[in-house]
């Protein structure tokens, strides 16, 4: 599966990591990313999106805190949409909806994603 995204970020008012968070949340809401789908490696995401690995790390940390992805050392991040509450007190899909409002129109792509097996 591929998430298609336009070119390099051009919204300086919205931090790049937040734009990446929004991009992944939009893909979840659109059904492009489903429970258990594997995201590309951090370096591959950074290269694909035209950002640094540190920026990808920050986005993945935020997504992990929000309960949208599960991360573990040495493994690619996976989408985690099990029906439970997040630290914000909302379901994961509600959180994805909140973060999907940020503009991602200018992120580089496509973003290759492995579907859940």
Rosetta blueprint (number, residue, H / E / L):
1 X L
2 X E
3 X E
4 X L
5 X L
6 X L
7 X L
8 X L
9 X L
10 X L
11 X L
12 X L
13 X L
14 X L
15 X L
16 X H
17 X H
18 X H
19 X H
20 X H
21 X H
22 X H
23 X H
24 X H
25 X H
26 X H
27 X H
28 X H
29 X H
30 X L
31 X L
32 X L
33 X L
34 X L
35 X L
36 X L
37 X L
38 X E
39 X E
40 X L
41 X L
42 X H
43 X H
44 X H
45 X H
46 X H
47 X H
48 X H
49 X H
50 X L
51 X L
52 X L
53 X H
54 X H
55 X H
56 X H
57 X H
58 X H
59 X H
60 X H
61 X H
62 X H
63 X H
64 X H
65 X H
66 X H
67 X L
68 X L
69 X E
70 X E
71 X E
72 X E
73 X L
74 X L
75 X E
76 X E
77 X E
78 X E
79 X E
80 X L
81 X L
82 X L
83 X L
84 X L
85 X E
86 X L
87 X L
88 X L
89 X L
90 X L
91 X E
92 X H
93 X H
94 X H
95 X H
96 X H
97 X H
98 X H
99 X H
100 X L
101 X L
102 X L
103 X L
104 X L
105 X L
106 X L
107 X L
108 X L
109 X L
110 X L
111 X E
112 X E
113 X E
114 X E
115 X L
116 X L
117 X L
